[in-house]
């Protein structure tokens, strides 16, 4: 109802994060930062989501043992 209110986007982002929807949560936190670039909660949550995303990205793929280890 108030598109200029960053708190609404923060609340929705926290809800999405709790429900396991990090992409949607990140989108809401970015909207909150667009409205209020110094909003501490939005910045903190974005940083946390980006760190989690990096762990699930290329590093997770490269560390996966697809074929199992060879026995010596």
CHARMM-style PDB file with segment names, atoms N, HN, CA, C and O in Angstrom:
ATOM      1  N   UNK     1       0.804  -1.195   0.000  1.00  0.00      PROA
ATOM      2  CA  UNK     1       0.000   0.000   0.000  1.00  0.00      PROA
ATOM      3  C   UNK     1       0.849   1.262   0.000  1.00  0.00      PROA
ATOM      4  O   UNK     1       0.399   2.309  -0.465  1.00  0.00      PROA
ATOM      5  N   UNK     2       2.062   1.178   0.511  1.00  0.00      PROA
ATOM      6  HN  UNK     2       2.427   0.327   0.890  1.00  0.00      PROA
ATOM      7  CA  UNK     2       2.959   2.323   0.541  1.00  0.00      PROA
ATOM      8  C   UNK     2       4.251   1.954  -0.189  1.00  0.00      PROA
ATOM      9  O   UNK     2       5.186   1.459   0.441  1.00  0.00      PROA
ATOM     10  N   UNK     3       4.323   2.182  -1.487  1.00  0.00      PROA
ATOM     11  HN  UNK     3       3.564   2.585  -1.998  1.00  0.00      PROA
ATOM     12  CA  UNK     3       5.506   1.756  -2.244  1.00  0.00      PROA
ATOM     13  C   UNK     3       6.778   2.511  -1.876  1.00  0.00      PROA
ATOM     14  O   UNK     3       7.862   2.093  -2.283  1.00  0.00      PROA
ATOM     15  N   UNK     4       6.693   3.586  -1.136  1.00  0.00      PROA
ATOM     16  HN  UNK     4       5.813   3.925  -0.805  1.00  0.00      PROA
ATOM     17  CA  UNK     4       7.877   4.348  -0.715  1.00  0.00      PROA
ATOM     18  C   UNK     4       8.383   3.892   0.650  1.00  0.00      PROA
ATOM     19  O   UNK     4       9.382   4.420   1.139  1.00  0.00      PROA
ATOM     20  N   UNK     5       7.718   2.929   1.272  1.00  0.00      PROA
ATOM     21  HN  UNK     5       6.907   2.501   0.875  1.00  0.00      PROA
ATOM     22  CA  UNK     5       8.071   2.457   2.604  1.00  0.00      PROA
ATOM     23  C   UNK     5       8.966   1.218   2.495  1.00  0.00      PROA
ATOM     24  O   UNK     5       8.511   0.152   2.080  1.00  0.00      PROA
ATOM     25  N   UNK     6      10.217   1.363   2.862  1.00  0.00      PROA
ATOM     26  HN  UNK     6      10.587   2.229   3.199  1.00  0.00      PROA
ATOM     27  CA  UNK     6      11.170   0.248   2.761  1.00  0.00      PROA
ATOM     28  C   UNK     6      10.824  -0.884   3.723  1.00  0.00      PROA
ATOM     29  O   UNK     6      11.134  -2.042   3.442  1.00  0.00      PROA
ATOM     30  N   UNK     7      10.193  -0.574   4.845  1.00  0.00      PROA
ATOM     31  HN  UNK     7       9.941   0.366   5.073  1.00  0.00      PROA
ATOM     32  CA  UNK     7       9.878  -1.598   5.845  1.00  0.00      PROA
ATOM     33  C   UNK     7       8.955  -2.693   5.293  1.00  0.00      PROA
ATOM     34  O   UNK     7       9.075  -3.853   5.686  1.00  0.00      PROA
ATOM     35  N   UNK     8       8.060  -2.343   4.406  1.00  0.00      PROA
ATOM     36  HN  UNK     8       7.963  -1.401   4.087  1.00  0.00      PROA
ATOM     37  CA  UNK     8       7.168  -3.342   3.810  1.00  0.00      PROA
ATOM     38  C   UNK     8       7.969  -4.356   2.997  1.00  0.00      PROA
ATOM     39  O   UNK     8       7.714  -5.558   3.060  1.00  0.00      PROA
ATOM     40  N   UNK     9       8.939  -3.858   2.237  1.00  0.00      PROA
ATOM     41  HN  UNK     9       9.147  -2.881   2.187  1.00  0.00      PROA
ATOM     42  CA  UNK     9       9.781  -4.753   1.441  1.00  0.00      PROA
ATOM     43  C   UNK     9      10.691  -5.605   2.322  1.00  0.00      PROA
ATOM     44  O   UNK     9      10.972  -6.759   2.000  1.00  0.00      PROA
ATOM     45  N   UNK    10      11.149  -5.036   3.431  1.00  0.00      PROA
ATOM     46  HN  UNK    10      10.921  -4.098   3.693  1.00  0.00      PROA
ATOM     47  CA  UNK    10      11.971  -5.798   4.380  1.00  0.00      PROA
ATOM     48  C   UNK    10      11.157  -6.952   4.962  1.00  0.00      PROA
ATOM     49  O   UNK    10      11.632  -8.086   5.021  1.00  0.00      PROA
ATOM     50  N   UNK    11       9.948  -6.659   5.383  1.00  0.00      PROA
ATOM     51  HN  UNK    11       9.563  -5.738   5.334  1.00  0.00      PROA
ATOM     52  CA  UNK    11       9.087  -7.701   5.955  1.00  0.00      PROA
ATOM     53  C   UNK    11       8.815  -8.815   4.972  1.00  0.00      PROA
ATOM     54  O   UNK    11       8.860  -9.994   5.324  1.00  0.00      PROA
ATOM     55  N   UNK    12       8.534  -8.441   3.739  1.00  0.00      PROA
ATOM     56  HN  UNK    12       8.498  -7.483   3.452  1.00  0.00      PROA
ATOM     57  CA  UNK    12       8.272  -9.452   2.720  1.00  0.00      PROA
ATOM     58  C   UNK    12       9.538 -10.253   2.413  1.00  0.00      PROA
ATOM     59  O   UNK    12       9.481 -11.465   2.207  1.00  0.00      PROA
ATOM     60  N   UNK    13      10.666  -9.571   2.383  1.00  0.00      PROA
ATOM     61  HN  UNK    13      10.713  -8.586   2.550  1.00  0.00      PROA
ATOM     62  CA  UNK    13      11.936 -10.265   2.145  1.00  0.00      PROA
ATOM     63  C   UNK    13      12.257 -11.259   3.245  1.00  0.00      PROA
ATOM     64  O   UNK    13      12.714 -12.368   2.971  1.00  0.00      PROA
ATOM     65  N   UNK    14      12.021 -10.867   4.487  1.00  0.00      PROA
ATOM     66  HN  UNK    14      11.650  -9.966   4.710  1.00  0.00      PROA
ATOM     67  CA  UNK    14      12.256 -11.783   5.609  1.00  0.00      PROA
ATOM     68  C   UNK    14      11.320 -12.984   5.546  1.00  0.00      PROA
ATOM     69  O   UNK    14      11.713 -14.106   5.866  1.00  0.00      PROA
ATOM     70  N   UNK    15      10.093 -12.741   5.136  1.00  0.00      PROA
ATOM     71  HN  UNK    15       9.774 -11.830   4.877  1.00  0.00      PROA
ATOM     72  CA  UNK    15       9.130 -13.839   4.984  1.00  0.00      PROA
ATOM     73  C   UNK    15       9.604 -14.818   3.912  1.00  0.00      PROA
ATOM     74  O   UNK    15       9.610 -16.030   4.127  1.00  0.00      PROA
ATOM     75  N   UNK    16      10.004 -14.281   2.750  1.00  0.00      PROA
ATOM     76  HN  UNK    16      10.000 -13.296   2.575  1.00  0.00      PROA
ATOM     77  CA  UNK    16      10.490 -15.147   1.674  1.00  0.00      PROA
ATOM     78  C   UNK    16      11.736 -15.922   2.106  1.00  0.00      PROA
ATOM     79  O   UNK    16      11.880 -17.101   1.783  1.00  0.00      PROA
ATOM     80  N   UNK    17      12.616 -15.274   2.821  1.00  0.00      PROA
ATOM     81  HN  UNK    17      12.499 -14.316   3.084  1.00  0.00      PROA
ATOM     82  CA  UNK    17      13.832 -15.947   3.290  1.00  0.00      PROA
ATOM     83  C   UNK    17      13.477 -17.090   4.236  1.00  0.00      PROA
ATOM     84  O   UNK    17      14.048 -18.177   4.142  1.00  0.00      PROA
ATOM     85  N   UNK    18      12.548 -16.849   5.134  1.00  0.00      PROA
ATOM     86  HN  UNK    18      12.084 -15.966   5.210  1.00  0.00      PROA
ATOM     87  CA  UNK    18      12.127 -17.877   6.090  1.00  0.00      PROA
ATOM     88  C   UNK    18      11.474 -19.056   5.370  1.00  0.00      PROA
ATOM     89  O   UNK    18      11.599 -20.199   5.808  1.00  0.00      PROA
ATOM     90  N   UNK    19      10.786 -18.782   4.281  1.00  0.00      PROA
ATOM     91  HN  UNK    19      10.685 -17.854   3.925  1.00  0.00      PROA
ATOM     92  CA  UNK    19      10.101 -19.839   3.532  1.00  0.00      PROA
ATOM     93  C   UNK    19      11.019 -20.552   2.541  1.00  0.00      PROA
ATOM     94  O   UNK    19      10.580 -21.447   1.819  1.00  0.00      PROA
ATOM     95  N   UNK    20      12.296 -20.157   2.507  1.00  0.00      PROA
ATOM     96  HN  UNK    20      12.653 -19.430   3.093  1.00  0.00      PROA
ATOM     97  CA  UNK    20      13.248 -20.851   1.638  1.00  0.00      PROA
ATOM     98  C   UNK    20      13.233 -20.365   0.203  1.00  0.00      PROA
ATOM     99  O   UNK    20      13.527 -21.138  -0.709  1.00  0.00      PROA
ATOM    100  N   UNK    21      12.897 -19.101  -0.019  1.00  0.00      PROA
ATOM    101  HN  UNK    21      12.658 -18.474   0.722  1.00  0.00      PROA
ATOM    102  CA  UNK    21      12.857 -18.527  -1.359  1.00  0.00      PROA
ATOM    103  C   UNK    21      13.878 -17.380  -1.450  1.00  0.00      PROA
ATOM    104  O   UNK    21      13.500 -16.208  -1.441  1.00  0.00      PROA
ATOM    105  N   UNK    22      15.159 -17.720  -1.537  1.00  0.00      PROA
ATOM    106  HN  UNK    22      15.466 -18.671  -1.544  1.00  0.00      PROA
ATOM    107  CA  UNK    22      16.186 -16.674  -1.473  1.00  0.00      PROA
ATOM    108  C   UNK    22      16.163 -15.695  -2.646  1.00  0.00      PROA
ATOM    109  O   UNK    22      16.496 -14.525  -2.459  1.00  0.00      PROA
ATOM    110  N   UNK    23      15.790 -16.123  -3.823  1.00  0.00      PROA
ATOM    111  HN  UNK    23      15.520 -17.074  -3.974  1.00  0.00      PROA
ATOM    112  CA  UNK    23      15.761 -15.207  -4.972  1.00  0.00      PROA
ATOM    113  C   UNK    23      14.695 -14.130  -4.771  1.00  0.00      PROA
ATOM    114  O   UNK    23      14.938 -12.949  -5.021  1.00  0.00      PROA
ATOM    115  N   UNK    24      13.530 -14.543  -4.323  1.00  0.00      PROA
ATOM    116  HN  UNK    24      13.333 -15.502  -4.119  1.00  0.00      PROA
ATOM    117  CA  UNK    24      12.462 -13.575  -4.071  1.00  0.00      PROA
ATOM    118  C   UNK    24      12.822 -12.667  -2.903  1.00  0.00      PROA
ATOM    119  O   UNK    24      12.531 -11.471  -2.933  1.00  0.00      PROA
ATOM    120  N   UNK    25      13.446 -13.223  -1.883  1.00  0.00      PROA
ATOM    121  HN  UNK    25      13.682 -14.195  -1.859  1.00  0.00      PROA
ATOM    122  CA  UNK    25      13.854 -12.420  -0.726  1.00  0.00      PROA
ATOM    123  C   UNK    25      14.868 -11.370  -1.160  1.00  0.00      PROA
ATOM    124  O   UNK    25      14.761 -10.205  -0.776  1.00  0.00      PROA
ATOM    125  N   UNK    26      15.839 -11.772  -1.949  1.00  0.00      PROA
ATOM    126  HN  UNK    26      15.926 -12.718  -2.261  1.00  0.00      PROA
ATOM    127  CA  UNK    26      16.862 -10.853  -2.417  1.00  0.00      PROA
ATOM    128  C   UNK    26      16.249  -9.710  -3.222  1.00  0.00      PROA
ATOM    129  O   UNK    26      16.666  -8.560  -3.087  1.00  0.00      PROA
ATOM    130  N   UNK    27      15.281 -10.018  -4.042  1.00  0.00      PROA
ATOM    131  HN  UNK    27      14.942 -10.952  -4.152  1.00  0.00      PROA
ATOM    132  CA  UNK    27      14.605  -8.997  -4.840  1.00  0.00      PROA
ATOM    133  C   UNK    27      13.931  -7.959  -3.944  1.00  0.00      PROA
ATOM    134  O   UNK    27      13.990  -6.763  -4.227  1.00  0.00      PROA
ATOM    135  N   UNK    28      13.299  -8.408  -2.878  1.00  0.00      PROA
ATOM    136  HN  UNK    28      13.251  -9.380  -2.649  1.00  0.00      PROA
ATOM    137  CA  UNK    28      12.624  -7.483  -1.960  1.00  0.00      PROA
ATOM    138  C   UNK    28      13.630  -6.625  -1.198  1.00  0.00      PROA
ATOM    139  O   UNK    28      13.402  -5.433  -0.993  1.00  0.00      PROA
ATOM    140  N   UNK    29      14.731  -7.223  -0.781  1.00  0.00      PROA
ATOM    141  HN  UNK    29      14.917  -8.191  -0.948  1.00  0.00      PROA
ATOM    142  CA  UNK    29      15.754  -6.456  -0.077  1.00  0.00      PROA
ATOM    143  C   UNK    29      16.381  -5.413  -0.997  1.00  0.00      PROA
ATOM    144  O   UNK    29      16.704  -4.311  -0.553  1.00  0.00      PROA
ATOM    145  N   UNK    30      16.554  -5.749  -2.276  1.00  0.00      PROA
ATOM    146  HN  UNK    30      16.291  -6.644  -2.637  1.00  0.00      PROA
ATOM    147  CA  UNK    30      17.087  -4.771  -3.228  1.00  0.00      PROA
ATOM    148  C   UNK    30      16.119  -3.606  -3.408  1.00  0.00      PROA
ATOM    149  O   UNK    30      16.541  -2.455  -3.511  1.00  0.00      PROA
ATOM    150  N   UNK    31      14.837  -3.900  -3.445  1.00  0.00      PROA
ATOM    151  HN  UNK    31      14.494  -4.836  -3.362  1.00  0.00      PROA
ATOM    152  CA  UNK    31      13.841  -2.822  -3.548  1.00  0.00      PROA
ATOM    153  C   UNK    31      13.917  -1.907  -2.335  1.00  0.00      PROA
ATOM    154  O   UNK    31      13.815  -0.688  -2.469  1.00  0.00      PROA
ATOM    155  N   UNK    32      14.095  -2.483  -1.162  1.00  0.00      PROA
ATOM    156  HN  UNK    32      14.178  -3.474  -1.054  1.00  0.00      PROA
ATOM    157  CA  UNK    32      14.198  -1.686   0.057  1.00  0.00      PROA
ATOM    158  C   UNK    32      15.442  -0.799   0.005  1.00  0.00      PROA
ATOM    159  O   UNK    32      15.396   0.356   0.428  1.00  0.00      PROA
ATOM    160  N   UNK    33      16.546  -1.327  -0.509  1.00  0.00      PROA
ATOM    161  HN  UNK    33      16.584  -2.265  -0.853  1.00  0.00      PROA
ATOM    162  CA  UNK    33      17.773  -0.540  -0.624  1.00  0.00      PROA
ATOM    163  C   UNK    33      17.610   0.558  -1.668  1.00  0.00      PROA
ATOM    164  O   UNK    33      18.174   1.642  -1.517  1.00  0.00      PROA
ATOM    165  N   UNK    34      16.854   0.294  -2.715  1.00  0.00      PROA
ATOM    166  HN  UNK    34      16.395  -0.586  -2.837  1.00  0.00      PROA
ATOM    167  CA  UNK    34      16.586   1.339  -3.706  1.00  0.00      PROA
ATOM    168  C   UNK    34      15.849   2.517  -3.068  1.00  0.00      PROA
ATOM    169  O   UNK    34      16.107   3.674  -3.399  1.00  0.00      PROA
ATOM    170  N   UNK    35      14.942   2.214  -2.162  1.00  0.00      PROA
ATOM    171  HN  UNK    35      14.733   1.274  -1.892  1.00  0.00      PROA
ATOM    172  CA  UNK    35      14.180   3.258  -1.483  1.00  0.00      PROA
ATOM    173  C   UNK    35      15.027   3.955  -0.429  1.00  0.00      PROA
ATOM    174  O   UNK    35      15.043   5.182  -0.339  1.00  0.00      PROA
ATOM    175  N   UNK    36      15.734   3.153   0.370  1.00  0.00      PROA
ATOM    176  HN  UNK    36      15.721   2.156   0.296  1.00  0.00      PROA
ATOM    177  CA  UNK    36      16.565   3.689   1.461  1.00  0.00      PROA
ATOM    178  C   UNK    36      17.950   3.045   1.386  1.00  0.00      PROA
ATOM    179  O   UNK    36      18.158   1.971   1.951  1.00  0.00      PROA
ATOM    180  N   UNK    37      18.895   3.683   0.700  1.00  0.00      PROA
ATOM    181  HN  UNK    37      18.726   4.555   0.241  1.00  0.00      PROA
ATOM    182  CA  UNK    37      20.221   3.081   0.502  1.00  0.00      PROA
ATOM    183  C   UNK    37      21.006   2.799   1.779  1.00  0.00      PROA
ATOM    184  O   UNK    37      21.973   2.038   1.747  1.00  0.00      PROA
ATOM    185  N   UNK    38      20.614   3.390   2.892  1.00  0.00      PROA
ATOM    186  HN  UNK    38      19.828   4.007   2.918  1.00  0.00      PROA
ATOM    187  CA  UNK    38      21.331   3.180   4.150  1.00  0.00      PROA
ATOM    188  C   UNK    38      20.605   2.261   5.122  1.00  0.00      PROA
ATOM    189  O   UNK    38      20.956   2.212   6.301  1.00  0.00      PROA
ATOM    190  N   UNK    39      19.606   1.538   4.653  1.00  0.00      PROA
ATOM    191  HN  UNK    39      19.321   1.578   3.696  1.00  0.00      PROA
ATOM    192  CA  UNK    39      18.820   0.669   5.540  1.00  0.00      PROA
ATOM    193  C   UNK    39      19.676  -0.518   5.956  1.00  0.00      PROA
ATOM    194  O   UNK    39      20.024  -1.358   5.127  1.00  0.00      PROA
ATOM    195  N   UNK    40      20.016  -0.587   7.239  1.00  0.00      PROA
ATOM    196  HN  UNK    40      19.734   0.096   7.913  1.00  0.00      PROA
ATOM    197  CA  UNK    40      20.964  -1.576   7.753  1.00  0.00      PROA
ATOM    198  C   UNK    40      20.462  -3.015   7.623  1.00  0.00      PROA
ATOM    199  O   UNK    40      21.235  -3.908   7.275  1.00  0.00      PROA
ATOM    200  N   UNK    41      19.198  -3.244   7.892  1.00  0.00      PROA
ATOM    201  HN  UNK    41      18.570  -2.518   8.175  1.00  0.00      PROA
ATOM    202  CA  UNK    41      18.664  -4.613   7.825  1.00  0.00      PROA
ATOM    203  C   UNK    41      18.703  -5.125   6.388  1.00  0.00      PROA
ATOM    204  O   UNK    41      19.105  -6.261   6.139  1.00  0.00      PROA
ATOM    205  N   UNK    42      18.286  -4.287   5.450  1.00  0.00      PROA
ATOM    206  HN  UNK    42      17.960  -3.363   5.653  1.00  0.00      PROA
ATOM    207  CA  UNK    42      18.277  -4.699   4.046  1.00  0.00      PROA
ATOM    208  C   UNK    42      19.689  -4.999   3.560  1.00  0.00      PROA
ATOM    209  O   UNK    42      19.913  -5.999   2.878  1.00  0.00      PROA
ATOM    210  N   UNK    43      20.626  -4.153   3.902  1.00  0.00      PROA
ATOM    211  HN  UNK    43      20.444  -3.340   4.456  1.00  0.00      PROA
ATOM    212  CA  UNK    43      22.016  -4.375   3.482  1.00  0.00      PROA
ATOM    213  C   UNK    43      22.590  -5.645   4.099  1.00  0.00      PROA
ATOM    214  O   UNK    43      23.285  -6.409   3.429  1.00  0.00      PROA
ATOM    215  N   UNK    44      22.300  -5.865   5.370  1.00  0.00      PROA
ATOM    216  HN  UNK    44      21.736  -5.244   5.914  1.00  0.00      PROA
ATOM    217  CA  UNK    44      22.789  -7.058   6.059  1.00  0.00      PROA
ATOM    218  C   UNK    44      22.212  -8.331   5.428  1.00  0.00      PROA
ATOM    219  O   UNK    44      22.940  -9.289   5.168  1.00  0.00      PROA
ATOM    220  N   UNK    45      20.916  -8.329   5.187  1.00  0.00      PROA
ATOM    221  HN  UNK    45      20.325  -7.551   5.398  1.00  0.00      PROA
ATOM    222  CA  UNK    45      20.276  -9.512   4.607  1.00  0.00      PROA
ATOM    223  C   UNK    45      20.763  -9.776   3.185  1.00  0.00      PROA
ATOM    224  O   UNK    45      20.948 -10.930   2.799  1.00  0.00      PROA
ATOM    225  N   UNK    46      20.972  -8.722   2.409  1.00  0.00      PROA
ATOM    226  HN  UNK    46      20.822  -7.785   2.722  1.00  0.00      PROA
ATOM    227  CA  UNK    46      21.515  -8.910   1.062  1.00  0.00      PROA
ATOM    228  C   UNK    46      22.899  -9.532   1.113  1.00  0.00      PROA
ATOM    229  O   UNK    46      23.206 -10.433   0.332  1.00  0.00      PROA
ATOM    230  N   UNK    47      23.732  -9.062   2.019  1.00  0.00      PROA
ATOM    231  HN  UNK    47      23.483  -8.330   2.654  1.00  0.00      PROA
ATOM    232  CA  UNK    47      25.070  -9.630   2.162  1.00  0.00      PROA
ATOM    233  C   UNK    47      25.014 -11.095   2.560  1.00  0.00      PROA
ATOM    234  O   UNK    47      25.768 -11.913   2.032  1.00  0.00      PROA
ATOM    235  N   UNK    48      24.130 -11.433   3.484  1.00  0.00      PROA
ATOM    236  HN  UNK    48      23.517 -10.769   3.912  1.00  0.00      PROA
ATOM    237  CA  UNK    48      23.991 -12.828   3.907  1.00  0.00      PROA
ATOM    238  C   UNK    48      23.530 -13.716   2.756  1.00  0.00      PROA
ATOM    239  O   UNK    48      24.051 -14.816   2.569  1.00  0.00      PROA
ATOM    240  N   UNK    49      22.562 -13.243   1.992  1.00  0.00      PROA
ATOM    241  HN  UNK    49      22.138 -12.350   2.144  1.00  0.00      PROA
ATOM    242  CA  UNK    49      22.056 -14.032   0.870  1.00  0.00      PROA
ATOM    243  C   UNK    49      23.120 -14.192  -0.215  1.00  0.00      PROA
ATOM    244  O   UNK    49      23.212 -15.248  -0.839  1.00  0.00      PROA
ATOM    245  N   UNK    50      23.913 -13.166  -0.440  1.00  0.00      PROA
ATOM    246  HN  UNK    50      23.838 -12.308   0.067  1.00  0.00      PROA
ATOM    247  CA  UNK    50      24.965 -13.256  -1.448  1.00  0.00      PROA
ATOM    248  C   UNK    50      26.048 -14.233  -1.014  1.00  0.00      PROA
ATOM    249  O   UNK    50      26.588 -14.958  -1.850  1.00  0.00      PROA
ATOM    250  N   UNK    51      26.377 -14.268   0.271  1.00  0.00      PROA
ATOM    251  HN  UNK    51      25.939 -13.679   0.949  1.00  0.00      PROA
ATOM    252  CA  UNK    51      27.375 -15.217   0.764  1.00  0.00      PROA
ATOM    253  C   UNK    51      26.864 -16.646   0.616  1.00  0.00      PROA
ATOM    254  O   UNK    51      27.617 -17.540   0.228  1.00  0.00      PROA
ATOM    255  N   UNK    52      25.583 -16.863   0.926  1.00  0.00      PROA
ATOM    256  HN  UNK    52      24.972 -16.137   1.241  1.00  0.00      PROA
ATOM    257  CA  UNK    52      25.007 -18.196   0.785  1.00  0.00      PROA
ATOM    258  C   UNK    52      24.956 -18.608  -0.671  1.00  0.00      PROA
ATOM    259  O   UNK    52      25.182 -19.774  -0.995  1.00  0.00      PROA
ATOM    260  N   UNK    53      24.662 -17.664  -1.553  1.00  0.00      PROA
ATOM    261  HN  UNK    53      24.479 -16.717  -1.290  1.00  0.00      PROA
ATOM    262  CA  UNK    53      24.582 -17.958  -2.974  1.00  0.00      PROA
ATOM    263  C   UNK    53      25.945 -18.353  -3.523  1.00  0.00      PROA
ATOM    264  O   UNK    53      26.035 -19.251  -4.360  1.00  0.00      PROA
ATOM    265  N   UNK    54      27.010 -17.698  -3.065  1.00  0.00      PROA
ATOM    266  HN  UNK    54      26.938 -16.968  -2.385  1.00  0.00      PROA
ATOM    267  CA  UNK    54      28.352 -18.028  -3.517  1.00  0.00      PROA
ATOM    268  C   UNK    54      28.736 -19.440  -3.095  1.00  0.00      PROA
ATOM    269  O   UNK    54      29.401 -20.152  -3.847  1.00  0.00      PROA
ATOM    270  N   UNK    55      28.325 -19.849  -1.902  1.00  0.00      PROA
ATOM    271  HN  UNK    55      27.784 -19.270  -1.291  1.00  0.00      PROA
ATOM    272  CA  UNK    55      28.643 -21.191  -1.421  1.00  0.00      PROA
ATOM    273  C   UNK    55      27.921 -22.252  -2.234  1.00  0.00      PROA
ATOM    274  O   UNK    55      28.423 -23.364  -2.393  1.00  0.00      PROA
ATOM    275  N   UNK    56      26.748 -21.916  -2.747  1.00  0.00      PROA
ATOM    276  HN  UNK    56      26.339 -21.012  -2.617  1.00  0.00      PROA
ATOM    277  CA  UNK    56      25.973 -22.880  -3.518  1.00  0.00      PROA
ATOM    278  C   UNK    56      26.313 -22.829  -4.999  1.00  0.00      PROA
ATOM    279  O   UNK    56      25.838 -23.670  -5.762  1.00  0.00      PROA
ATOM    280  N   UNK    57      27.106 -21.884  -5.417  1.00  0.00      PROA
ATOM    281  HN  UNK    57      27.492 -21.201  -4.797  1.00  0.00      PROA
ATOM    282  CA  UNK    57      27.416 -21.691  -6.823  1.00  0.00      PROA
ATOM    283  C   UNK    57      28.503 -22.615  -7.310  1.00  0.00      PROA
ATOM    284  O   UNK    57      28.418 -23.834  -7.164  1.00  0.00      PROA
ATOM    285  N   UNK    58      29.514 -22.027  -7.883  1.00  0.00      PROA
ATOM    286  HN  UNK    58      29.583 -21.037  -8.002  1.00  0.00      PROA
ATOM    287  CA  UNK    58      30.587 -22.768  -8.527  1.00  0.00      PROA
ATOM    288  C   UNK    58      31.398 -23.613  -7.546  1.00  0.00      PROA
ATOM    289  O   UNK    58      31.794 -24.730  -7.878  1.00  0.00      PROA
ATOM    290  N   UNK    59      31.648 -23.100  -6.355  1.00  0.00      PROA
ATOM    291  HN  UNK    59      31.326 -22.192  -6.085  1.00  0.00      PROA
ATOM    292  CA  UNK    59      32.418 -23.866  -5.372  1.00  0.00      PROA
ATOM    293  C   UNK    59      31.720 -25.174  -5.025  1.00  0.00      PROA
ATOM    294  O   UNK    59      32.373 -26.211  -4.907  1.00  0.00      PROA
ATOM    295  N   UNK    60      30.417 -25.136  -4.861  1.00  0.00      PROA
ATOM    296  HN  UNK    60      29.887 -24.293  -4.957  1.00  0.00      PROA
ATOM    297  CA  UNK    60      29.681 -26.348  -4.524  1.00  0.00      PROA
ATOM    298  C   UNK    60      29.745 -27.345  -5.674  1.00  0.00      PROA
ATOM    299  O   UNK    60      29.868 -28.550  -5.454  1.00  0.00      PROA
ATOM    300  N   UNK    61      29.663 -26.847  -6.882  1.00  0.00      PROA
ATOM    301  HN  UNK    61      29.563 -25.868  -7.061  1.00  0.00      PROA
ATOM    302  CA  UNK    61      29.718 -27.716  -8.052  1.00  0.00      PROA
ATOM    303  C   UNK    61      31.092 -28.367  -8.186  1.00  0.00      PROA
ATOM    304  O   UNK    61      31.202 -29.560  -8.468  1.00  0.00      PROA
ATOM    305  N   UNK    62      32.129 -27.574  -7.981  1.00  0.00      PROA
ATOM    306  HN  UNK    62      32.041 -26.605  -7.752  1.00  0.00      PROA
ATOM    307  CA  UNK    62      33.478 -28.106  -8.123  1.00  0.00      PROA
ATOM    308  C   UNK    62      33.867 -29.043  -6.990  1.00  0.00      PROA
ATOM    309  O   UNK    62      34.712 -29.919  -7.176  1.00  0.00      PROA
ATOM    310  N   UNK    63      33.275 -28.874  -5.842  1.00  0.00      PROA
ATOM    311  HN  UNK    63      32.589 -28.162  -5.691  1.00  0.00      PROA
ATOM    312  CA  UNK    63      33.624 -29.736  -4.714  1.00  0.00      PROA
ATOM    313  C   UNK    63      32.790 -31.018  -4.683  1.00  0.00      PROA
ATOM    314  O   UNK    63      33.010 -31.878  -3.829  1.00  0.00      PROA
ATOM    315  N   UNK    64      31.847 -31.150  -5.594  1.00  0.00      PROA
ATOM    316  HN  UNK    64      31.668 -30.452  -6.287  1.00  0.00      PROA
ATOM    317  CA  UNK    64      31.019 -32.352  -5.642  1.00  0.00      PROA
ATOM    318  C   UNK    64      31.824 -33.512  -6.210  1.00  0.00      PROA
ATOM    319  O   UNK    64      32.522 -33.369  -7.214  1.00  0.00      PROA
ATOM    320  N   UNK    65      31.718 -34.645  -5.563  1.00  0.00      PROA
ATOM    321  HN  UNK    65      31.150 -34.761  -4.748  1.00  0.00      PROA
ATOM    322  CA  UNK    65      32.422 -35.840  -5.995  1.00  0.00      PROA
ATOM    323  C   UNK    65      31.428 -36.694  -6.805  1.00  0.00      PROA
ATOM    324  O   UNK    65      30.711 -37.523  -6.244  1.00  0.00      PROA
ATOM    325  N   UNK    66      31.395 -36.481  -8.133  1.00  0.00      PROA
ATOM    326  HN  UNK    66      31.977 -35.808  -8.589  1.00  0.00      PROA
ATOM    327  CA  UNK    66      30.404 -37.135  -8.968  1.00  0.00      PROA
ATOM    328  C   UNK    66      30.648 -38.639  -9.109  1.00  0.00      PROA
ATOM    329  O   UNK    66      29.696 -39.420  -9.132  1.00  0.00      PROA
ATOM    330  N   UNK    67      31.895 -39.045  -9.202  1.00  0.00      PROA
ATOM    331  HN  UNK    67      32.668 -38.411  -9.184  1.00  0.00      PROA
ATOM    332  CA  UNK    67      32.179 -40.433  -9.505  1.00  0.00      PROA
ATOM    333  C   UNK    67      32.708 -41.246  -8.343  1.00  0.00      PROA
ATOM    334  O   UNK    67      33.056 -42.415  -8.506  1.00  0.00      PROA
ATOM    335  N   UNK    68      32.770 -40.644  -7.189  1.00  0.00      PROA
ATOM    336  HN  UNK    68      32.488 -39.694  -7.057  1.00  0.00      PROA
ATOM    337  CA  UNK    68      33.298 -41.365  -6.031  1.00  0.00      PROA
ATOM    338  C   UNK    68      34.803 -41.401  -6.050  1.00  0.00      PROA
ATOM    339  O   UNK    68      35.426 -41.103  -7.069  1.00  0.00      PROA
ATOM    340  N   UNK    69      35.381 -41.758  -4.947  1.00  0.00      PROA
ATOM    341  HN  UNK    69      34.874 -42.000  -4.120  1.00  0.00      PROA
ATOM    342  CA  UNK    69      36.833 -41.818  -4.857  1.00  0.00      PROA
ATOM    343  C   UNK    69      37.326 -43.204  -5.265  1.00  0.00      PROA
ATOM    344  O   UNK    69      36.669 -44.219  -5.036  1.00  0.00      PROA
ATOM    345  N   UNK    70      38.483 -43.203  -5.864  1.00  0.00      PROA
ATOM    346  HN  UNK    70      39.017 -42.379  -6.050  1.00  0.00      PROA
ATOM    347  CA  UNK    70      39.079 -44.490  -6.237  1.00  0.00      PROA
ATOM    348  C   UNK    70      39.674 -45.143  -5.016  1.00  0.00      PROA
ATOM    349  O   UNK    70      40.274 -44.476  -4.173  1.00  0.00      PROA
ATOM    350  N   UNK    71      39.511 -46.430  -4.921  1.00  0.00      PROA
ATOM    351  HN  UNK    71      39.024 -46.972  -5.606  1.00  0.00      PROA
ATOM    352  CA  UNK    71      40.125 -47.188  -3.838  1.00  0.00      PROA
ATOM    353  C   UNK    71      41.530 -47.533  -4.226  1.00  0.00      PROA
ATOM    354  O   UNK    71      41.790 -47.901  -5.371  1.00  0.00      PROA
ATOM    355  N   UNK    72      42.451 -47.421  -3.280  1.00  0.00      PROA
ATOM    356  HN  UNK    72      42.239 -47.122  -2.350  1.00  0.00      PROA
ATOM    357  CA  UNK    72      43.856 -47.756  -3.559  1.00  0.00      PROA
ATOM    358  C   UNK    72      44.183 -49.131  -3.094  1.00  0.00      PROA
ATOM    359  OT1 UNK    72      45.318 -49.581  -3.246  1.00  0.00      PROA
TER     360      UNK     72
END
